[in-house]
């Protein structure tokens, strides 16, 4: 069984949205106070929750199209790469050679899992 391209695209988008959700959680936590209201009324935290809801919708859509677990879940591992890029852009967190090596291993693992 081959995985449809649309399922792969859904998972790539889900991976980016997952990383964006992580960024929104971090930036929302930086702005939150100690009250429950500061969490419930924090637009960044709410946007992070929306990102994760969209991820789940994309997962279901990808699987409904006939996507294989062994192909799709390794693609979702690119979330870690997207998160590193977002951290670089928004927090100036450097991407070190060891991080690049880890990203390369993730990509190699995704390739091998898809075989």
N, C-alpha and C positions, 0 to 999 in steps of 0.2 A: 504494500500500500504506500503510495506517495502522498506527501503532505502538500495540500494546495498552497500556491504562492500567497493567496489572500490570508491564509492562516498564519503564515510566517510574517506577513506585514502586520497583522493584528498583534502578534507577539512583540515585534520590534517597537511598535507604538506603545504597547503596554509596558515594555521595559523602560522607555523614556519617561512615560507617565509615572511609573514607580519611582524612578530617580527624582523626578520633579516633586512628587509627594514627599519624599525624604527631605528634600531641600525646604519645602514649605513647612514641614514639621519642625525642622531645625530653626528656621527663621521665625516661625510662630512661637516656638518655645523661648527664643531670645527676647520676644516682646511681651510674653505672658507674665502676669503678676502671680500672686499667691492665691487669688480668689478663683473659685470655680467659674465665675462669670468671665474672667479674663481668658479662660480657655474656650468657653462656649460661644463667646462673641468675637473671637479672634479670627479674622477673615483668612489669615494664612493657614491656620490649623484646619479650618473648614474646607479650604481649597485643597489641602493635603488629603483630607478624607475623601473629597470628590475625586481626586486623582486615583486613589485606591479603589473607589467604587468603579471608576471607568476601567481600571485594570481588570477587575473581575468580570465586567461585561465583555471586554475584549477576549478574555480567556474562554468564556462560554461560547462566544461567537466563533472563535478559532476552532474549538473542538466540534462545534456543530457542523462546520464546513469539512470536517474529516481530518483534522490535524492529529499527528501522532505525538504522544507524550515525549518519546525519546528524541524527537526533532525539536519540538517547541520549547520545552522547559530549559534546555541549554541556551536557547536564544534569549530567554528571560534573564539569564546570567549577565547579559550586557548591561543590566541595571547598574552593576558596580562600576562599569566603565562610564556610563552616563553620569552617575553620581560624582565620580572623580572630576569629570569635565565641568559639571555645575559647581563643584567646590572650588575649582580653579577660577572660574569666571566670577562667582559671587563672593568668595571668601579669600581669594588669592592663595589657596592651599596648593602648594607646589605638587606637581606630579613628578616623582623621582624615578630614576632608572629602574629601581626595584618594582615600582608600581607599574611601569610600562611592561616589565617582564611578566608580572602577574596578569596584566591584561592580555598579553600575548598567549599566556598559558590558558586563559579563559577561552580565547578565540580558538586555540588549537583543540581544547576540550570540546567546544561546541561542534567543531568540524568532525572530530572523531565520534562524538555521540550521534551525529546525524548520519553517519555511515552505516 
